[in-house]
Amino acid sequence: MGSSIRFGFCACFFLGPGVCLSFRGLGCFLVSETVRAFIAIDIEDPRVIARLVAIRDAFVATGAPMKPVEDQNLHITIRFLGNIPLSLADDIRGVIEAARPRRVVIRLRGVGAFPSTRNPRVIWVGVADGAEELTRIYRVIEAGLRRLGFRPEREEFVPHVTLARIKGRRDIERVVKLLHELAEEDIGEIVLEAVRLKQSILTRSGPIYKTLREVKAV
């Protein structure tokens, strides 16, 4: 029948791309669309987007091979979920609601890289003010997702905005130099208005993000 995955009391058997057969309770089943999903805070302030784009484009100009994040897709990821049944969307919204996101100011500051600035694979902008609130939200959401049957995250949560992913080593020394130059760069502030469950639709020209559920900050 294909691969299977268990979410809490729901066993989901993947029949093919985008479709799973879910069993709930005793003998009942439903066919559910599957989506590639994540939980995030969108970057929507035009001035902050412009600053992030300028920094991203400076890295692109180094000539190093990389995949830049599209202007409209800039965001702070709280939790990547992978492929999930769409029928879980309301359950996940409930998990986000339980975190009661607070309407705080988030200051974006400092450019860094994973796994390190000496060996960059992912270029990002960090979070200064507001990092504690984002970490609190993440921990509550992570606990709620585990109750739904999601496996725990392996990596430590580090709030950030991804700008680009490095695809090769050509001109990498220019990237490293720019990372050091921008290590303390102040990008600006955004207000945490909402936490969203997003769908990522993969296309040849890049991913398209769609909001599935939204929880307003209070």
Secondary structure, 3 states (H helix, E strand, C coil): CCCEEEECCEEEEEEECCEEEEEECCCEEEEEEEEEEEEEEECCCHHHHHHHHHHHHHHHCCCCCEEECCHHHCEEEEEEEEEEEHHHHHHHHHHHHHCCCCCCEEEEEEEEEEECCCCEEEEEEEECCCHHHHHHHHHHHHHHHHHHCCCCCCCCCCCEEEEEEECCCCCHHHHHHHHHHCCCCEEEEEECCEEEEEEEECCCCCCEEEEEEEEECC
